[in-house]
Amino acid sequence: MDFFRFTLIAVAIVIPFRLYVAQPFIVSGASMSPTFETGQYLIVDELTYRLGEPKRGDVVILKKPREEAEFLIKRIVGLPGETVEINGGVITIKNKENENGFVVPEPYVKNTRVENFKVIIDRNEYFVMGDNRPVSLDSRFIGTIPRDHIVGRAILRLLPISETSFLPGSYN
């Protein structure tokens, strides 16, 4: 009887936690290299964005547009209502507070070789990019990401043990 009670309590705690608070994610692909590498095991915080909005620089897990069973890991670059311009690999953001624009500092990007690009982001959408720009399938190709496609942010890197960290990839 104790085993049954223990199992019932464990299930009552684990399932809601897994469904509404956090879930595991395994990195696949080189789009976020060197910040994240294939096989790294992350815990995704799903609660923070239920209470607030994503911020520029956050590393997020999102549903791939038109293929929502697939998930991608990317970094938030542009926020709703902003204009994102990429010239010579340098990202400039224009918004209400900065009509002339400001350059986004990106210490995590090692390879900035990308084509020039410009987009105005709609309300409730975000512009995301991988840190390894030449190989990243991101908003330059799949478009801006609706807010409801963002699952959560990377809150914990568990594997490999040597790279365990809280808020991995965060430079804010």
C-alpha positions as a Markdown table, in Angstrom:
| # | Residue | x | y | z |
|---|---|---|---|---|
| 1 | Met | 0.0 | 0.0 | 0.0 |
| 2 | Asp | 2.9 | 2.4 | 0.8 |
| 3 | Phe | 4.4 | 1.8 | -2.7 |
| 4 | Phe | 1.1 | 2.6 | -4.3 |
| 5 | Arg | 0.7 | 5.8 | -2.3 |
| 6 | Phe | 4.3 | 6.9 | -3.0 |
| 7 | Thr | 3.8 | 6.2 | -6.8 |
| 8 | Leu | 0.6 | 8.2 | -6.8 |
| 9 | Ile | 2.2 | 11.2 | -5.0 |
| 10 | Ala | 5.3 | 11.0 | -7.3 |
| 11 | Val | 3.1 | 11.0 | -10.4 |
| 12 | Ala | 0.9 | 13.9 | -9.0 |
| 13 | Ile | 4.1 | 16.0 | -8.6 |
| 14 | Val | 6.1 | 15.0 | -11.7 |
| 15 | Ile | 3.5 | 15.1 | -14.4 |
| 16 | Pro | 2.3 | 18.7 | -13.7 |
| 17 | Phe | 5.9 | 19.8 | -13.3 |
| 18 | Arg | 6.9 | 18.3 | -16.6 |
| 19 | Leu | 3.8 | 19.7 | -18.4 |
| 20 | Tyr | 3.8 | 23.2 | -17.1 |
| 21 | Val | 7.2 | 24.1 | -15.5 |
| 22 | Ala | 10.2 | 22.4 | -17.2 |
| 23 | Gln | 11.1 | 19.8 | -19.7 |
| 24 | Pro | 14.3 | 18.3 | -21.1 |
| 25 | Phe | 15.8 | 19.2 | -24.5 |
| 26 | Ile | 18.8 | 17.6 | -26.3 |
| 27 | Val | 20.7 | 19.9 | -28.7 |
| 28 | Ser | 20.9 | 18.7 | -32.2 |
| 29 | Gly | 22.9 | 20.4 | -34.9 |
| 30 | Ala | 25.5 | 23.1 | -35.2 |
| 31 | Ser | 23.4 | 26.3 | -35.4 |
| 32 | Met | 24.2 | 27.4 | -31.9 |
| 33 | Ser | 27.9 | 26.3 | -31.9 |
| 34 | Pro | 30.1 | 27.1 | -30.0 |
| 35 | Thr | 27.6 | 28.1 | -27.3 |
| 36 | Phe | 25.8 | 24.7 | -27.5 |
| 37 | Glu | 26.9 | 21.5 | -29.2 |
| 38 | Thr | 25.0 | 18.5 | -30.4 |
| 39 | Gly | 24.2 | 16.1 | -27.6 |
| 40 | Gln | 24.1 | 18.6 | -24.8 |
| 41 | Tyr | 21.2 | 18.1 | -22.4 |
| 42 | Leu | 19.3 | 21.1 | -21.3 |
| 43 | Ile | 16.3 | 21.8 | -19.0 |
| 44 | Val | 13.8 | 24.3 | -20.5 |
| 45 | Asp | 12.0 | 26.7 | -18.2 |
| 46 | Glu | 8.4 | 26.9 | -19.4 |
| 47 | Leu | 7.1 | 29.0 | -16.5 |
| 48 | Thr | 9.0 | 32.3 | -17.0 |
| 49 | Tyr | 7.4 | 33.2 | -20.3 |
| 50 | Arg | 3.9 | 32.4 | -18.9 |
| 51 | Leu | 4.6 | 35.3 | -16.5 |
| 52 | Gly | 6.6 | 37.6 | -18.7 |
| 53 | Glu | 7.9 | 38.2 | -22.2 |
| 54 | Pro | 11.1 | 36.9 | -23.8 |
| 55 | Lys | 14.1 | 39.3 | -23.8 |
| 56 | Arg | 16.7 | 40.1 | -26.4 |
| 57 | Gly | 19.6 | 37.7 | -25.9 |
| 58 | Asp | 17.5 | 34.9 | -24.3 |
| 59 | Val | 18.3 | 31.4 | -25.6 |
| 60 | Val | 14.9 | 29.8 | -26.4 |
| 61 | Ile | 13.5 | 26.5 | -27.5 |
| 62 | Leu | 10.7 | 27.0 | -30.1 |
| 63 | Lys | 8.4 | 25.0 | -32.3 |
| 64 | Lys | 9.6 | 25.0 | -35.9 |
| 65 | Pro | 7.0 | 26.9 | -38.0 |
| 66 | Arg | 5.0 | 24.5 | -40.3 |
| 67 | Glu | 6.6 | 21.5 | -38.5 |
| 68 | Glu | 5.5 | 22.1 | -34.9 |
| 69 | Ala | 6.5 | 18.6 | -33.9 |
| 70 | Glu | 10.2 | 19.7 | -34.4 |
| 71 | Phe | 11.9 | 22.0 | -32.0 |
| 72 | Leu | 14.8 | 24.5 | -32.5 |
| 73 | Ile | 17.2 | 26.3 | -30.2 |
| 74 | Lys | 17.9 | 29.9 | -31.1 |
| 75 | Arg | 18.6 | 33.3 | -29.6 |
| 76 | Ile | 16.1 | 36.2 | -29.5 |
| 77 | Val | 17.5 | 39.0 | -31.5 |
| 78 | Gly | 14.5 | 41.2 | -32.4 |
| 79 | Leu | 11.4 | 42.0 | -30.3 |
| 80 | Pro | 7.8 | 42.8 | -31.4 |
| 81 | Gly | 7.5 | 46.1 | -33.3 |
| 82 | Glu | 11.2 | 46.5 | -34.0 |
| 83 | Thr | 13.1 | 46.7 | -37.3 |
| 84 | Val | 16.1 | 44.4 | -37.6 |
| 85 | Glu | 18.8 | 45.3 | -40.2 |
| 86 | Ile | 21.8 | 43.1 | -40.9 |
| 87 | Asn | 24.7 | 44.7 | -42.8 |
| 88 | Gly | 28.1 | 43.1 | -43.1 |
| 89 | Gly | 27.2 | 40.8 | -40.2 |
| 90 | Val | 26.4 | 43.7 | -37.9 |
| 91 | Ile | 22.8 | 43.7 | -36.5 |
| 92 | Thr | 21.2 | 47.1 | -35.9 |
| 93 | Ile | 17.8 | 47.4 | -34.1 |
| 94 | Lys | 15.4 | 50.3 | -34.6 |
| 95 | Asn | 12.5 | 50.8 | -32.3 |
| 96 | Lys | 10.5 | 53.6 | -30.6 |
| 97 | Glu | 13.2 | 54.3 | -28.1 |
| 98 | Asn | 16.0 | 54.2 | -30.7 |
| 99 | Glu | 14.7 | 55.6 | -34.0 |
| 100 | Asn | 18.3 | 55.8 | -35.3 |
| 101 | Gly | 19.0 | 52.3 | -34.2 |
| 102 | Phe | 21.6 | 50.7 | -32.0 |
| 103 | Val | 24.1 | 47.9 | -32.7 |
| 104 | Val | 23.4 | 44.6 | -30.9 |
| 105 | Pro | 26.5 | 43.4 | -29.0 |
| 106 | Glu | 27.0 | 39.7 | -29.7 |
| 107 | Pro | 30.1 | 38.3 | -27.9 |
| 108 | Tyr | 28.7 | 34.8 | -28.4 |
| 109 | Val | 28.9 | 34.9 | -32.2 |
| 110 | Lys | 32.1 | 33.6 | -33.7 |
| 111 | Asn | 31.1 | 33.6 | -37.3 |
| 112 | Thr | 29.1 | 36.6 | -38.5 |
| 113 | Arg | 29.3 | 35.9 | -42.3 |
| 114 | Val | 25.6 | 36.5 | -43.4 |
| 115 | Glu | 23.8 | 38.2 | -46.2 |
| 116 | Asn | 22.4 | 41.7 | -45.7 |
| 117 | Phe | 18.8 | 41.5 | -44.5 |
| 118 | Lys | 16.0 | 43.7 | -43.2 |
| 119 | Val | 12.7 | 42.9 | -41.5 |
| 120 | Ile | 10.0 | 44.7 | -39.5 |
| 121 | Ile | 8.7 | 42.4 | -36.8 |
| 122 | Asp | 4.9 | 42.3 | -36.2 |
| 123 | Arg | 3.2 | 42.4 | -32.8 |
| 124 | Asn | 3.5 | 39.1 | -30.9 |
| 125 | Glu | 6.4 | 37.9 | -33.0 |
| 126 | Tyr | 10.2 | 37.6 | -32.5 |
| 127 | Phe | 13.2 | 37.5 | -34.7 |
| 128 | Val | 15.6 | 34.6 | -33.7 |
| 129 | Met | 19.0 | 33.6 | -34.9 |
| 130 | Gly | 21.5 | 30.8 | -34.2 |
| 131 | Asp | 25.0 | 31.8 | -32.9 |
| 132 | Asn | 26.6 | 30.0 | -35.8 |
| 133 | Arg | 25.1 | 32.2 | -38.4 |
| 134 | Pro | 26.3 | 30.6 | -41.7 |
| 135 | Val | 24.6 | 27.2 | -40.8 |
| 136 | Ser | 21.6 | 28.4 | -38.8 |
| 137 | Leu | 18.0 | 27.8 | -40.0 |
| 138 | Asp | 16.5 | 30.9 | -38.4 |
| 139 | Ser | 14.2 | 33.9 | -38.9 |
| 140 | Arg | 16.2 | 34.9 | -42.0 |
| 141 | Phe | 14.8 | 31.8 | -43.7 |
| 142 | Ile | 11.7 | 30.6 | -41.7 |
| 143 | Gly | 10.4 | 34.1 | -40.9 |
| 144 | Thr | 9.6 | 35.7 | -37.5 |
| 145 | Ile | 8.4 | 33.4 | -34.8 |
| 146 | Pro | 4.9 | 33.8 | -33.3 |
| 147 | Arg | 5.0 | 34.2 | -29.5 |
| 148 | Asp | 3.0 | 31.0 | -29.0 |
| 149 | His | 5.7 | 29.0 | -30.7 |
| 150 | Ile | 8.3 | 29.8 | -28.0 |
| 151 | Val | 8.2 | 26.9 | -25.6 |
| 152 | Gly | 10.6 | 28.3 | -23.0 |
| 153 | Arg | 14.2 | 29.4 | -22.3 |
| 154 | Ala | 17.2 | 27.3 | -21.6 |
| 155 | Ile | 17.6 | 27.5 | -17.9 |
| 156 | Leu | 20.1 | 24.7 | -17.1 |
| 157 | Arg | 22.7 | 22.7 | -19.0 |
| 158 | Leu | 23.2 | 19.4 | -17.3 |
| 159 | Leu | 25.4 | 17.5 | -19.8 |
| 160 | Pro | 28.2 | 17.3 | -20.3 |
| 161 | Ile | 28.9 | 17.5 | -16.6 |
| 162 | Ser | 32.1 | 19.6 | -17.3 |
| 163 | Glu | 29.8 | 22.4 | -18.9 |
| 164 | Thr | 27.0 | 22.3 | -16.3 |
| 165 | Ser | 25.6 | 25.8 | -16.0 |
| 166 | Phe | 22.6 | 27.9 | -15.0 |
| 167 | Leu | 21.1 | 30.1 | -17.8 |
| 168 | Pro | 23.6 | 28.7 | -20.3 |
| 169 | Gly | 24.5 | 31.0 | -23.2 |
| 170 | Ser | 23.3 | 34.1 | -21.2 |
| 171 | Tyr | 25.3 | 37.3 | -21.7 |
| 172 | Asn | 22.8 | 39.8 | -20.3 |
